[in-house]
Amino acid sequence: MYYNEKISQMVKSHPHFYYIGGMFLATRVILLITGYLSHVLNHGRNFASVSDLMGIWNVWDTYWYLGIAQSGYTTATNSAGMANYAFFPLYPTLIRLVSLATGNYLLSGLIVSNVCLLIACIYLYKYVAYDTDETTAMRSVKYLFLFPTAFIFSAALTESLFLALSIICLYYTKKGNWQVAGIIGFFVALSRPPGAIIAIPMVYEYLKRYGIRVPRPDFLLLLLPPIGLSVYAAYNFYLTGDPLAFMHIQATWGGRLTLPPIEIWRRLTIESGWVIFGTIYTIMALALMVICIRKVDFASWMFGVLLILVPLFTPSSSYSMIRYVAVVFPLFIILGKLCKDRRVDAVLMIVLGVTQIIFMAMWTTWSHLII
């Protein structure tokens, strides 16, 4: 009886923890079943062990991250001229650390990703509840789980790590805790190529709070994200003799500078249905951000728009935009605020949930829709 009362008190005092836990378990089970059936029905694959079943998450760039975690960076290139220093170091470093306990690199990657997903959900709730209400915060978390490409957050990829760090960084930025925000921003910059742009919303929030005047000493903490990028650039110089080698190697993936409007038009007029679909998806996400600019604070809105626009400066993102949009967390907040009506909420839940199942089935069987 005593323990039942304690559990009841815990649920009442921290309902979001149990909500997040329940959503996590329910959605991951559905995605696991989806992946399993997709491989069995489409490829006739047999799963003889748990290790085989984990393989449904081992898709596309996972190969690169596991290779870095296991063997480190190298100047060697594959037959297409691609090299592993194009991929940023924080995620494979965490995989390697966890593998010391598990002895399995793929399992370690999945552990890192799913723990980061849970952390991202907790901080998204805190971020939204900070200046709105708990109900809206809960809905925002729900739409994180239901977002069409939310399955990516459980894969051995960098999205969940980047998402968690970004939300934490901007949460402490909003609270004016520049020390924590700066340190987390440093690691954001080491997690994915566009990570250093988080310094822009951080500077905006700082200037909004203190105005343009003689900078306080804590302004220097806002330099930590670009310093994080510089650390990786310095390592690239050590490895290759070129501090921007991680950018230059992108040419083998089709990377070259262009303007987003020109790139969008190019993608809409080529003969790839996958790229056209991804481009329309990107336009819809960007349009929702622009239309609902007042639904989120300007710092996170700015960050979200930049996360959509930056990849559009190069054709190398042609097949990956649907995945890249997954980390634009202001979209979850916008959906949470738009769907206060229960009927609208129910319809959108069904539409997004079904879409995610379809996307998961395609992605895990190596469809070119989401790379």
LOTORRO-749846 format. One record per residue: y, z, x of N, C-alpha, C in turn. Coordinates in steps of 0.1 Angstrom, whole numbers, padded with zeros to 4 digits, always signed. Last residue first. Example, Ala and Ser with C-alpha at 12.3 -4.5 7.8 and 13.67 -1.06 7.14 Angstrom:
% residues 2
-0022+0071+0128-0011+0071+0137+0000+0079+0129 -0057+0078+0132-0045+0078+0123-0033+0078+0132 
//
This chain:
% residues 371
+0091-0473+0176+0086-0472+0190+0094-0461+0197 +0083-0484+0146+0089-0472+0152+0083-0471+0166 +0072-0510+0142+0083-0505+0134+0091-0494+0141 +0049-0516+0155+0062-0518+0162+0074-0515+0154 +0023-0492+0153+0031-0502+0147+0044-0504+0155 +0003-0474+0162+0010-0482+0171+0018-0494+0165 -0007-0455+0144-0015-0467+0147-0008-0478+0155 +0015-0439+0141+0003-0433+0148-0007-0444+0151 +0032-0455+0125+0035-0451+0139+0023-0447+0147 +0019-0458+0100+0022-0469+0108+0024-0466+0123 +0017-0432+0091+0005-0440+0091+0007-0452+0100 +0044-0424+0091+0035-0418+0100+0022-0426+0102 +0055-0441+0071+0059-0443+0085+0049-0436+0095 +0041-0430+0049+0039-0444+0053+0043-0446+0067 +0051-0404+0050+0037-0406+0051+0034-0420+0055 +0079-0409+0046+0074-0403+0058+0059-0405+0060 +0078-0419+0019+0083-0427+0031+0078-0422+0044 +0071-0396+0006+0062-0408+0006+0065-0417+0017 +0093-0380+0011+0080-0375+0015+0070-0387+0016 +0115-0394+0000+0114-0392+0014+0100-0388+0019 +0107-0394-0028+0109-0407-0020+0108-0405-0005 +0104-0367-0033+0093-0375-0035+0095-0388-0027 +0130-0357-0028+0119-0352-0021+0107-0361-0022 +0145-0372-0047+0147-0375-0032+0135-0369-0024 +0136-0360-0071+0134-0374-0068+0135-0378-0053 +0145-0334-0067+0130-0336-0069+0127-0351-0066 +0173-0336-0065+0165-0330-0054+0150-0334-0055 +0178-0346-0090+0181-0354-0079+0173-0350-0067 +0171-0323-0105+0164-0336-0107+0166-0346-0095 +0187-0303-0095+0173-0302-0093+0166-0315-0095 +0217-0308-0077+0210-0310-0090+0195-0311-0087 +0222-0308-0050+0222-0295-0057+0216-0296-0071 +0222-0327-0029+0211-0326-0038+0211-0312-0045 +0242-0327-0010+0243-0337-0021+0233-0334-0032 +0235-0308+0009+0247-0305+0000+0247-0315-0012 +0212-0319+0020+0212-0305+0015+0223-0303+0005 +0223-0342+0031+0213-0343+0020+0212-0330+0013 +0239-0330+0051+0245-0339+0040+0236-0340+0028 +0220-0319+0067+0230-0310+0060+0236-0318+0049 +0207-0341+0077+0199-0331+0069+0209-0322+0061 +0228-0353+0091+0222-0360+0079+0214-0350+0070 +0232-0337+0113+0242-0336+0101+0237-0343+0089 +0211-0344+0131+0209-0333+0122+0220-0332+0111 +0197-0369+0143+0211-0367+0138+0211-0357+0127 +0172-0374+0152+0179-0362+0158+0193-0360+0153 +0164-0398+0139+0158-0385+0135+0165-0373+0140 +0175-0420+0151+0183-0414+0140+0177-0400+0136 +0154-0427+0169+0166-0421+0174+0175-0414+0163 +0136-0440+0152+0132-0427+0158+0145-0420+0163 +0150-0462+0144+0145-0454+0134+0141-0440+0139 +0155-0474+0169+0166-0468+0162+0161-0458+0151 +0137-0488+0184+0136-0474+0185+0146-0467+0176 +0139-0515+0189+0127-0511+0182+0126-0495+0180 +0164-0516+0203+0161-0524+0191+0150-0519+0183 +0174-0505+0226+0170-0496+0215+0166-0503+0202 +0181-0524+0243+0169-0517+0246+0164-0508+0235 +0206-0535+0239+0195-0540+0231+0182-0533+0233 +0233-0510+0237+0223-0518+0245+0211-0523+0236 +0248-0496+0221+0255-0503+0232+0246-0511+0240 +0234-0482+0203+0237-0495+0199+0245-0503+0210 +0232-0456+0213+0221-0465+0216+0224-0480+0212 +0258-0447+0203+0255-0449+0217+0243-0458+0220 +0257-0444+0174+0264-0455+0181+0260-0457+0195 +0242-0421+0169+0239-0434+0163+0245-0445+0170 +0255-0401+0183+0241-0403+0185+0236-0416+0179 +0281-0403+0172+0279-0408+0185+0264-0410+0188 +0275-0391+0147+0280-0406+0147+0278-0411+0161 +0269-0365+0155+0260-0373+0148+0263-0388+0149 +0293-0356+0166+0281-0357+0175+0271-0366+0168 +0310-0357+0144+0313-0365+0155+0301-0367+0164 +0297-0337+0128+0298-0351+0123+0301-0361+0135 +0301-0315+0144+0287-0320+0142+0287-0334+0137 +0329-0314+0141+0323-0314+0155+0309-0320+0153 +0336-0312+0114+0339-0325+0121+0332-0325+0135 +0310-0301+0092+0321-0298+0100+0323-0310+0110 +0302-0321+0062+0299-0314+0074+0311-0311+0083 +0314-0335+0042+0303-0326+0039+0298-0318+0050 +0332-0354+0049+0337-0340+0045+0326-0330+0042 +0318-0377+0053+0324-0371+0064+0329-0356+0061 +0302-0394+0037+0301-0379+0035+0307-0372+0047 +0306-0420+0047+0309-0416+0033+0310-0401+0031 +0295-0417+0073+0310-0421+0071+0314-0417+0057 +0268-0411+0069+0277-0402+0077+0292-0405+0074 +0260-0433+0054+0260-0420+0048+0268-0410+0056 +0264-0453+0074+0272-0453+0061+0272-0440+0055 +0244-0446+0092+0258-0445+0096+0267-0445+0084 +0221-0450+0076+0224-0437+0082+0238-0435+0086 +0224-0478+0071+0223-0468+0060+0227-0454+0065 +0221-0488+0097+0234-0490+0089+0235-0480+0078 +0195-0481+0102+0206-0475+0110+0219-0476+0103 +0181-0497+0084+0180-0482+0083+0191-0475+0091 +0188-0522+0094+0193-0518+0080+0192-0503+0079 +0174-0520+0118+0189-0521+0118+0195-0517+0104 +0148-0518+0110+0154-0507+0117+0169-0508+0118 +0146-0544+0098+0144-0532+0090+0150-0520+0097 +0149-0560+0121+0159-0561+0110+0158-0548+0101 +0127-0552+0137+0141-0549+0142+0151-0550+0130 +0106-0561+0120+0107-0547+0124+0121-0544+0129 +0110-0589+0118+0112-0580+0106+0113-0566+0110 +0126-0609+0140+0117-0598+0140+0120-0589+0127 +0144-0630+0146+0132-0632+0138+0122-0621+0138 +0179-0619+0141+0168-0624+0149+0155-0624+0140 +0200-0609+0127+0198-0624+0127+0187-0629+0136 +0204-0583+0131+0202-0587+0117+0198-0602+0117 +0209-0581+0158+0196-0576+0153+0193-0581+0139 +0234-0592+0160+0223-0598+0167+0210-0594+0161 +0249-0572+0145+0248-0586+0140+0236-0593+0147 +0246-0550+0163+0240-0549+0149+0239-0563+0144 +0259-0560+0185+0245-0558+0186+0239-0557+0173 +0285-0562+0176+0279-0574+0180+0264-0572+0181 +0290-0534+0170+0291-0544+0159+0284-0557+0163 +0285-0523+0198+0277-0520+0186+0278-0530+0175 +0286-0545+0226+0293-0537+0216+0285-0535+0203 +0266-0539+0256+0271-0548+0245+0280-0539+0236 +0248-0538+0286+0259-0533+0278+0264-0544+0268 +0213-0538+0286+0225-0544+0291+0236-0539+0281 +0178-0535+0287+0191-0528+0286+0202-0536+0293 +0152-0542+0285+0162-0551+0279+0176-0544+0278 +0138-0527+0302+0135-0525+0287+0145-0534+0279 +0149-0533+0326+0135-0537+0323+0131-0535+0309 +0173-0519+0324+0173-0534+0323+0159-0539+0321 +0168-0493+0330+0168-0497+0316+0168-0512+0314 +0174-0489+0356+0160-0493+0353+0159-0497+0339 +0201-0480+0355+0198-0494+0359+0184-0499+0356 +0198-0454+0347+0205-0463+0338+0201-0477+0342 +0185-0442+0368+0179-0440+0355+0185-0449+0344 +0202-0448+0389+0189-0455+0388+0183-0454+0374 +0225-0437+0397+0225-0442+0383+0212-0450+0381 +0223-0431+0424+0225-0420+0414+0224-0424+0400 +0200-0444+0445+0209-0449+0435+0211-0438+0425 +0180-0436+0461+0192-0440+0468+0203-0445+0458 +0158-0426+0448+0159-0440+0449+0170-0445+0458 +0158-0397+0451+0145-0405+0449+0146-0419+0452 +0184-0390+0454+0174-0385+0464+0162-0394+0463 +0195-0401+0431+0199-0406+0444+0189-0402+0455 +0181-0386+0412+0179-0401+0413+0184-0407+0426 +0193-0362+0417+0179-0363+0420+0175-0378+0421 +0219-0368+0408+0217-0364+0422+0202-0366+0426 +0214-0372+0381+0219-0383+0389+0217-0380+0404 +0207-0346+0374+0197-0356+0373+0201-0368+0381 +0232-0334+0378+0221-0329+0385+0209-0340+0386 +0248-0348+0360+0250-0350+0374+0239-0345+0383 +0239-0336+0336+0237-0351+0339+0238-0354+0353 +0249-0311+0341+0235-0313+0339+0231-0327+0341 +0276-0316+0341+0270-0312+0353+0255-0313+0352 +0281-0323+0314+0282-0333+0324+0276-0329+0338 +0275-0295+0304+0267-0307+0300+0269-0318+0310 +0295-0278+0318+0281-0277+0321+0272-0289+0316 +0321-0278+0310+0317-0289+0320+0302-0288+0323 +0326-0257+0295+0324-0270+0288+0320-0281+0297 +0332-0237+0313+0318-0237+0308+0315-0250+0300 +0359-0240+0317+0350-0245+0327+0335-0246+0322 +0370-0224+0297+0370-0239+0295+0360-0246+0305 +0371-0198+0306+0359-0202+0299+0358-0217+0296 +0398-0196+0315+0387-0198+0325+0374-0202+0318 +0419-0217+0295+0413-0204+0298+0402-0206+0308 +0444-0241+0303+0430-0238+0300+0426-0224+0304 +0475-0241+0288+0468-0239+0301+0454-0234+0298 +0469-0260+0258+0477-0251+0266+0470-0250+0280 +0461-0271+0228+0464-0276+0241+0474-0268+0248 +0440-0247+0210+0451-0256+0212+0452-0261+0226 +0419-0230+0204+0429-0225+0213+0441-0234+0215 +0403-0243+0184+0404-0229+0184+0416-0224+0192 +0405-0270+0191+0408-0266+0177+0411-0251+0176 +0395-0270+0216+0409-0273+0214+0413-0269+0200 +0368-0263+0210+0376-0254+0219+0391-0257+0217 +0360-0285+0195+0360-0271+0189+0368-0262+0197 +0362-0305+0214+0370-0306+0202+0371-0292+0196 +0343-0297+0233+0358-0297+0237+0366-0297+0224 +0320-0301+0218+0323-0288+0223+0338-0287+0227 +0320-0328+0212+0323-0319+0201+0326-0305+0206 +0316-0335+0241+0328-0340+0233+0330-0331+0221 +0292-0326+0251+0305-0320+0256+0317-0324+0247 +0273-0342+0241+0275-0330+0234+0288-0323+0238 +0268-0362+0259+0280-0364+0250+0282-0352+0241 +0246-0356+0273+0259-0351+0279+0270-0353+0269 +0224-0369+0260+0226-0355+0258+0240-0350+0263 +0215-0395+0261+0228-0393+0255+0232-0378+0254 +0189-0391+0276+0201-0398+0281+0214-0396+0275 +0177-0357+0272+0177-0371+0268+0189-0378+0274 +0177-0333+0287+0166-0336+0278+0165-0351+0274 +0199-0326+0301+0187-0329+0309+0175-0333+0300 +0218-0320+0282+0220-0332+0291+0208-0335+0299 +0207-0296+0273+0208-0307+0264+0209-0320+0272 +0213-0279+0294+0199-0284+0292+0198-0295+0282 +0241-0276+0291+0235-0281+0304+0221-0287+0302 +0241-0265+0266+0246-0278+0267+0241-0284+0280 +0233-0239+0272+0224-0247+0264+0228-0262+0265 +0256-0231+0287+0243-0231+0293+0233-0240+0285 +0276-0234+0267+0277-0242+0279+0263-0243+0286 +0268-0215+0247+0269-0230+0244+0269-0238+0256 +0270-0191+0262+0257-0196+0257+0257-0211+0254 +0298-0193+0267+0288-0191+0278+0275-0196+0273 +0311-0195+0243+0312-0206+0252+0301-0205+0263 +0311-0187+0213+0303-0182+0224+0301-0193+0235 +0322-0197+0190+0331-0194+0201+0324-0187+0212 +0306-0205+0169+0309-0191+0169+0319-0187+0181 +0304-0232+0176+0311-0229+0163+0315-0214+0163 +0288-0229+0198+0302-0235+0200+0310-0231+0187 +0265-0221+0187+0272-0211+0195+0286-0216+0198 +0259-0245+0174+0260-0232+0166+0268-0222+0174 +0257-0263+0194+0268-0264+0185+0270-0252+0176 +0233-0253+0207+0245-0255+0214+0257-0255+0205 +0214-0255+0186+0217-0242+0192+0231-0243+0199 +0214-0283+0182+0218-0274+0171+0222-0260+0176 +0204-0291+0207+0217-0296+0202+0222-0287+0191 +0179-0279+0210+0190-0275+0219+0203-0280+0214 +0165-0291+0188+0167-0277+0189+0179-0273+0198 +0167-0319+0195+0172-0314+0182+0175-0299+0183 +0153-0319+0220+0167-0323+0219+0174-0318+0206 +0128-0311+0210+0135-0304+0221+0150-0307+0220 +0122-0332+0193+0123-0318+0188+0130-0309+0198 +0122-0356+0210+0131-0354+0198+0132-0340+0194 +0105-0362+0231+0116-0353+0234+0124-0349+0221 +0069-0360+0223+0081-0367+0226+0093-0357+0227 +0043-0356+0210+0046-0353+0224+0058-0362+0229 +0053-0348+0176+0047-0356+0186+0051-0352+0200 +0068-0334+0158+0055-0328+0162+0048-0336+0173 +0089-0351+0153+0092-0337+0159+0079-0330+0163 +0079-0372+0140+0082-0374+0154+0084-0360+0161 +0080-0366+0113+0067-0365+0120+0069-0365+0135 +0104-0374+0104+0103-0360+0109+0090-0357+0115 +0113-0398+0094+0107-0398+0107+0105-0384+0113 +0124-0392+0068+0114-0402+0070+0107-0402+0083 +0126-0356+0062+0132-0369+0067+0121-0379+0070 +0114-0333+0055+0111-0344+0047+0117-0357+0052 +0124-0314+0073+0110-0316+0073+0106-0329+0065 +0151-0316+0067+0147-0319+0080+0132-0322+0080 +0151-0308+0041+0153-0322+0043+0151-0326+0058 +0147-0281+0044+0137-0288+0037+0139-0303+0040 +0171-0274+0057+0159-0273+0064+0148-0281+0057 +0188-0278+0035+0190-0286+0047+0177-0286+0056 +0179-0259+0017+0177-0273+0014+0179-0282+0026 +0187-0236+0031+0173-0238+0029+0170-0253+0025 +0215-0239+0030+0208-0239+0043+0193-0242+0041 +0219-0237+0003+0222-0250+0009+0215-0250+0023 +0212-0210+0001+0205-0220-0007+0207-0234-0001 +0231-0196+0017+0216-0196+0021+0209-0207+0013 +0261-0214+0023+0253-0204+0016+0239-0206+0020 +0284-0218+0048+0282-0222+0034+0274-0211+0027 +0287-0211+0074+0299-0213+0067+0297-0219+0053 +0261-0203+0082+0273-0196+0088+0285-0198+0080 +0241-0218+0071+0245-0206+0064+0257-0199+0069 +0240-0238+0091+0245-0242+0077+0249-0229+0070 +0230-0224+0113+0242-0232+0114+0248-0235+0100 +0207-0212+0103+0218-0203+0107+0231-0211+0108 +0192-0235+0098+0194-0226+0088+0206-0217+0091 +0191-0245+0124+0197-0253+0114+0201-0244+0102 +0176-0225+0136+0190-0226+0140+0197-0235+0130 +0151-0229+0124+0157-0216+0123+0172-0217+0126 +0146-0255+0132+0147-0252+0118+0154-0239+0116 +0144-0253+0160+0154-0262+0154+0156-0258+0139 +0121-0237+0162+0134-0232+0166+0145-0240+0160 +0102-0255+0152+0104-0243+0145+0118-0237+0149 +0104-0275+0172+0107-0278+0158+0110-0266+0150 +0096-0261+0195+0110-0265+0194+0114-0269+0180 +0069-0259+0188+0077-0246+0189+0092-0250+0188 +0062-0286+0189+0062-0279+0176+0069-0265+0177 +0067-0293+0216+0074-0300+0205+0074-0292+0192 +0050-0275+0230+0064-0275+0233+0071-0281+0221 +0025-0284+0219+0029-0270+0218+0044-0269+0219 +0023-0310+0228+0024-0307+0214+0029-0293+0211 +0022-0306+0256+0033-0313+0250+0035-0311+0235 -0002-0293+0257+0010-0286+0261+0022-0293+0256 -0020-0313+0249-0019-0301+0241-0006-0293+0245 -0015-0330+0271-0012-0334+0258-0010-0322+0249 -0025-0314+0293-0011-0319+0292-0007-0323+0278 -0042-0285+0297-0042-0298+0290-0028-0302+0288 -0041-0259+0306-0049-0268+0314-0050-0282+0307 -0026-0238+0295-0036-0245+0287-0045-0254+0294 -0010-0227+0315-0018-0218+0307-0029-0225+0299 +0001-0249+0327-0005-0239+0336-0014-0229+0328 +0013-0262+0306-0001-0266+0311-0007-0257+0320 +0038-0252+0306+0028-0247+0296+0014-0251+0300 +0049-0266+0328+0048-0251+0328+0038-0246+0318 +0047-0292+0319+0039-0288+0331+0038-0273+0332 +0064-0292+0297+0050-0295+0295+0041-0290+0307 +0088-0287+0310+0083-0277+0301+0068-0279+0298 +0090-0312+0324+0090-0299+0331+0084-0288+0323 +0092-0330+0303+0080-0330+0311+0079-0317+0320 +0118-0321+0293+0106-0321+0285+0093-0321+0294 +0136-0326+0315+0134-0312+0309+0121-0311+0302 +0141-0352+0327+0131-0342+0332+0128-0330+0324 +0141-0385+0311+0148-0373+0316+0138-0361+0318 +0131-0416+0323+0129-0406+0313+0134-0392+0319 +0133-0434+0344+0141-0437+0332+0141-0425+0322 +0114-0428+0362+0127-0420+0363+0137-0424+0352 +0092-0444+0359+0092-0432+0351+0105-0424+0352 +0099-0480+0355+0096-0468+0363+0099-0455+0355 +0089-0514+0350+0094-0501+0344+0090-0490+0353 +0079-0539+0356+0090-0534+0363+0096-0521+0359 +0055-0545+0343+0068-0550+0337+0080-0545+0344 +0036-0532+0358+0037-0547+0358+0049-0553+0352 +0055-0504+0370+0044-0510+0364+0045-0525+0364 +0066-0489+0401+0069-0496+0388+0056-0502+0383 +0075-0460+0420+0065-0470+0416+0069-0476+0403 +0089-0438+0426+0097-0451+0426+0087-0463+0422 +0083-0409+0406+0079-0418+0416+0088-0431+0415 +0079-0375+0395+0086-0388+0395+0082-0396+0407 +0047-0360+0385+0061-0360+0390+0067-0374+0390 +0022-0358+0374+0023-0363+0388+0037-0363+0393 +0023-0345+0349+0011-0344+0357+0014-0347+0372 +0048-0351+0338+0044-0337+0339+0032-0335+0348 +0047-0379+0340+0057-0372+0348+0053-0357+0349 +0026-0384+0321+0025-0388+0335+0034-0381+0344 +0038-0375+0298+0026-0368+0303+0023-0371+0318 +0059-0393+0295+0062-0379+0297+0050-0371+0303 +0045-0418+0293+0054-0416+0304+0056-0401+0306 +0029-0414+0269+0023-0418+0282+0032-0414+0294 +0049-0412+0249+0041-0400+0253+0034-0402+0267 +0059-0436+0241+0065-0430+0253+0058-0417+0258 +0031-0444+0222+0042-0450+0229+0047-0442+0241 +0013-0414+0213+0017-0428+0210+0030-0432+0218 -0005-0391+0204-0003-0397+0217+0001-0412+0216 -0013-0382+0180+0001-0379+0184+0005-0385+0197 -0039-0386+0179-0031-0393+0169-0016-0391+0172 -0052-0370+0197-0047-0383+0202-0039-0391+0192 -0062-0348+0185-0048-0347+0191-0043-0360+0195 -0087-0358+0181-0078-0357+0169-0064-0355+0174 -0099-0355+0206-0097-0369+0200-0087-0368+0189 -0099-0327+0208-0091-0335+0217-0089-0349+0212 -0117-0321+0189-0103-0317+0186-0094-0325+0195 -0141-0349+0186-0136-0335+0191-0122-0333+0187 -0146-0373+0176-0158-0365+0179-0154-0351+0184 -0137-0395+0153-0131-0383+0160-0142-0373+0163 -0138-0430+0153-0145-0417+0151-0138-0406+0159 -0120-0456+0136-0122-0447+0148-0129-0435+0144 -0113-0478+0121-0127-0474+0122-0130-0464+0133 -0088-0486+0118-0094-0489+0131-0108-0485+0132 -0080-0479+0093-0074-0491+0098-0082-0495+0111 -0094-0455+0086-0094-0467+0077-0090-0480+0083 -0090-0438+0109-0104-0441+0104-0104-0454+0095 -0063-0438+0112-0071-0443+0123-0085-0446+0118 -0054-0428+0087-0049-0441+0092-0058-0447+0103 -0067-0403+0086-0071-0414+0077-0066-0428+0082 -0052-0390+0106-0066-0391+0107-0071-0403+0098 -0026-0391+0097-0029-0397+0109-0044-0400+0110 -0029-0376+0073-0024-0390+0072-0028-0397+0085 -0036-0351+0083-0045-0359+0074-0042-0373+0074 -0012-0345+0096-0025-0346+0103-0035-0354+0096 +0006-0345+0075+0007-0355+0085-0005-0356+0093 -0004-0322+0061-0003-0335+0054-0003-0347+0065 +0000-0303+0080-0014-0305+0075-0014-0319+0069 +0028-0303+0083+0020-0307+0094+0005-0310+0090 +0036-0294+0057+0039-0308+0062+0031-0312+0074 +0026-0268+0057+0023-0278+0046+0025-0292+0051 +0037-0255+0080+0023-0257+0078+0019-0267+0068 +0065-0258+0074+0059-0263+0086+0044-0265+0085 +0068-0245+0050+0071-0259+0051+0065-0265+0063 +0061-0219+0059+0054-0225+0048+0056-0240+0049 +0081-0214+0078+0067-0213+0082+0058-0221+0072 +0104-0215+0062+0102-0225+0073+0088-0225+0077 +0099-0193+0045+0101-0207+0040+0099-0217+0050 +0099-0173+0063+0087-0176+0056+0087-0190+0050 +0125-0174+0072+0114-0174+0082+0101-0179+0075 +0141-0170+0049+0140-0183+0056+0129-0185+0066 +0139-0143+0042+0132-0153+0034+0131-0167+0041 +0142-0116+0054+0142-0128+0061+0134-0139+0054 +0141-0096+0034+0152-0096+0044+0153-0109+0052 +0119-0102+0018+0132-0102+0012+0143-0102+0022 +0099-0101+0038+0101-0113+0030+0115-0114+0024 +0101-0074+0045+0103-0084+0055+0106-0097+0048 +0093-0061+0021+0107-0059+0026+0110-0070+0036 +0066-0070+0019+0076-0073+0009+0090-0072+0014 +0056-0057+0042+0056-0071+0041+0066-0076+0031 +0059-0030+0034+0066-0035+0046+0067-0050+0046 +0042-0030+0011+0056-0027+0010+0064-0032+0022 +0018-0034+0024+0022-0044+0014+0037-0042+0012 +0016-0011+0040+0017-0024+0046+0022-0035+0037 +0012+0008+0020+0024+0009+0028+0027-0004+0035 -0012+0000+0008+0000+0000+0000+0013+0000+0009 
//
